[in-house]
């Protein structure tokens, strides 16, 4: 099992003191995620948003602990910090995580597709309250009767960490969430950051939704201004 080592001189290192306790909390948690998902020390904007406010990441950059890169940040001198993992081992772990996430998402889709067919007494015909998605189109009806017609791209590539976060939340068509955000909030949110929005909305549910993705799209259509504020406050828009 991979782990993120921390030197015993770290607590009072000048860079750590400059960053502050809150930012170091983000640094440590991000380090664990980077090791778990074998990102090579890269921390996406979506990962940052799931750990805390962007200002903490900026403190880490100013302190010299992170470096800003396209799409997020990277740990300074990651190989030394992470214990010099063999590159081939890390590459294999990335592919293993990608395959595991893909299998989990397929199983989720198949399980829920079978449940929908059983509940409605049909096998191939679309139903009114839960439309059947075609390979390239997805139409959803929310609890407030708003309909979202979202194009689903099969070419979208997400990092293993983002794929895992989406799958864990029950989000199988993140492109549909992106389309709903654009339609109802007027915000262009990249797929990786749309996962953050989805997880935020699911965390506010009183009980765990049986259909997470359907719940998220319904929540966006019902409370667009609230969702818009969350996107703006977190700097999630493209």
C-alpha positions in Angstrom: 0.0 0.0 0.0 1.5 3.4 -1.0 2.0 6.0 1.7 3.0 9.7 1.8 6.1 10.1 4.1 6.6 13.2 6.2 10.1 14.0 7.6 10.3 14.6 11.4 11.8 18.0 10.7 8.8 19.1 8.7 6.7 20.7 11.4 9.1 23.6 11.9 10.6 23.8 8.4 10.6 27.5 7.3 8.5 26.7 4.2 5.9 25.0 6.4 5.8 27.9 8.9 5.4 30.3 6.0 2.4 28.3 4.5 0.6 28.0 7.8 -1.4 25.2 9.5 -4.4 25.3 7.2 -2.4 25.1 4.0 -0.2 22.4 5.4 -3.4 20.4 6.1 -4.2 20.6 2.4 -0.6 19.8 1.5 -0.6 16.6 3.6 -4.1 15.4 2.4 -3.1 16.1 -1.2 0.1 14.2 -0.8 -1.9 11.1 0.3 -4.2 11.4 -2.7 -1.3 11.8 -5.1 0.3 8.6 -3.7 -3.0 6.7 -3.7 -3.8 7.6 -7.3 -0.2 7.8 -8.5 -0.5 11.3 -10.0 3.2 11.9 -10.0 2.8 14.7 -7.5 0.3 16.6 -9.6 -2.7 18.1 -7.9 -5.6 19.1 -10.1 -7.8 22.1 -9.5 -10.7 19.7 -8.9 -8.7 17.9 -6.2 -7.8 21.2 -4.6 -11.5 22.3 -4.5 -12.3 19.0 -2.7 -9.7 19.7 0.0 -10.2 23.4 0.7 -10.3 27.0 -0.7 -7.9 27.9 -3.6 -6.2 30.5 -1.4 -4.6 27.7 0.6 -3.1 26.3 -2.6 -1.8 29.7 -3.4 -0.1 29.9 0.0 1.6 26.6 -0.7 2.9 28.1 -4.0 4.2 31.2 -2.3 5.9 29.2 0.3 7.7 27.1 -2.3 6.0 23.8 -1.5 3.9 23.6 -4.7 4.5 24.8 -8.2 1.6 26.1 -10.3 1.1 24.1 -13.6 -1.5 24.0 -16.3 -4.6 22.4 -14.7 -3.5 22.7 -11.1 -0.3 22.3 -9.1 2.6 20.0 -8.6 4.6 19.2 -5.4 8.0 20.7 -5.3 10.6 18.0 -5.6 8.0 15.3 -5.6 10.4 12.3 -6.0 12.3 13.2 -2.9 9.1 14.0 -0.9 7.3 10.8 -2.1 10.2 8.4 -1.4 11.5 8.0 -5.0 9.0 5.4 -6.2 10.1 3.5 -9.2 8.6 5.1 -12.3 7.5 1.7 -13.8 5.7 0.8 -10.6 3.9 4.2 -10.5 2.9 3.9 -14.1 1.5 0.4 -13.5 -0.5 1.7 -10.5 -2.0 4.5 -12.7 -3.2 2.0 -15.2 -4.5 -0.3 -12.6 -6.5 2.5 -11.0 -7.9 3.6 -14.3 -9.1 0.0 -15.1 -10.5 -0.4 -11.6 -12.5 2.9 -11.9 -13.8 2.0 -15.4 -15.0 -1.4 -14.1 -16.7 0.2 -11.1 -18.5 2.7 -13.4 -19.6 -0.1 -15.8 -20.9 -2.1 -12.9 -22.8 0.9 -11.5 -24.4 1.6 -14.9 -25.4 -2.0 -15.4 -26.8 -2.4 -11.9 -29.0 0.8 -12.2 -30.0 0.0 -15.8 -31.4 -3.4 -14.6 -33.1 -1.8 -11.7 -34.9 0.8 -13.9 -36.1 -1.9 -16.3 -37.4 -4.0 -13.5 -39.1 -1.1 -11.7 -40.9 -0.1 -14.9 -41.7 -3.5 -16.3 -40.0 -2.9 -19.6 -36.7 -3.9 -21.1 -36.1 -1.6 -24.1 -38.8 1.0 -24.2 -38.1 4.5 -22.7 -40.3 5.6 -19.7 -41.6 8.9 -18.7 -39.9 9.5 -15.4 -36.5 7.9 -16.2 -35.6 8.2 -19.9 -33.3 5.7 -21.4 -30.0 7.2 -22.5 -28.7 6.6 -26.0 -24.9 6.2 -26.5 -24.4 9.9 -27.3 -27.4 11.6 -25.8 -28.8 11.7 -22.3 -32.1 13.2 -21.3 -33.1 13.5 -17.6 -36.3 14.7 -15.9 -35.7 16.2 -12.5 -37.9 16.1 -9.5 -39.1 19.6 -10.4 -40.1 18.5 -13.9 -37.3 20.4 -15.6 -35.8 18.5 -18.4 -32.1 18.6 -19.2 -30.9 17.4 -22.6 -27.2 16.8 -22.4 -24.7 15.7 -25.0 -22.5 13.0 -23.6 -19.0 12.8 -25.1 -17.4 9.4 -25.1 -14.0 11.0 -25.7 -13.8 12.9 -22.3 -10.6 11.9 -20.4 -10.5 12.4 -16.6 -7.5 11.8 -14.3 -7.7 8.6 -12.3 -8.3 10.6 -9.1 -11.2 12.5 -10.6 -12.7 9.3 -12.1 -12.6 7.7 -8.7 -14.2 10.7 -7.0 -17.0 10.7 -9.6 -17.6 7.0 -9.3 -17.6 7.1 -5.5 -20.3 9.8 -5.7 -22.4 7.7 -8.1 -21.8 10.1 -11.0 -21.6 8.1 -14.2 -22.2 10.9 -16.8 -20.3 13.9 -15.7 -20.8 15.5 -19.1 -24.5 15.8 -18.3 -23.7 17.6 -15.1 -21.5 20.0 -17.1 -24.4 20.7 -19.5 -26.8 21.3 -16.7 -24.5 23.8 -15.1 -24.1 25.7 -18.3 -27.8 25.7 -18.9 -29.0 26.7 -15.5 -26.1 28.8 -14.0 -24.5 30.2 -17.2 -21.1 28.9 -16.0 -18.7 26.9 -18.1 -17.3 24.4 -15.6 -14.7 21.8 -16.8 -15.6 18.2 -16.2 -13.1 17.7 -13.4 -14.5 20.7 -11.4 -18.1 19.6 -12.1 -17.3 16.6 -9.9 -16.7 19.0 -7.0 -20.0 20.7 -7.6 -21.8 17.3 -7.8 -20.2 16.1 -4.5 -21.1 19.4 -2.8 -24.7 19.1 -3.8 -24.9 15.4 -2.7 -23.4 16.4 0.7 -26.3 18.7 1.3 -28.9 16.0 0.7 -30.9 15.1 3.8 -30.8 11.4 2.9 -28.5 9.6 0.5 -30.1 9.8 -3.0 -30.9 6.5 -4.7 -30.0 8.1 -8.1 -27.1 10.5 -7.3 -26.7 11.9 -10.8 -30.4 12.5 -11.2 -30.5 14.2 -7.9 -27.5 16.5 -8.8 -29.1 17.7 -12.0 -32.4 18.3 -10.3 -30.6 20.3 -7.6 -28.9 22.4 -10.2 -32.2 23.2 -12.0 -34.0 24.0 -8.7 -31.3 26.2 -7.1 -29.2 27.7 -9.9 -28.2 30.9 -8.0 -27.0 28.9 -5.0 -25.0 26.6 -7.3 -23.7 29.6 -9.3 -22.4 31.2 -6.0 -20.6 28.0 -5.0 -18.9 27.9 -8.5 -17.9 31.6 -8.3 -16.7 31.4 -4.6 -14.6 28.3 -5.4 -13.2 29.7 -8.7 -14.5 26.5 -10.5 -15.5 28.1 -13.8 -13.2 27.8 -16.8 
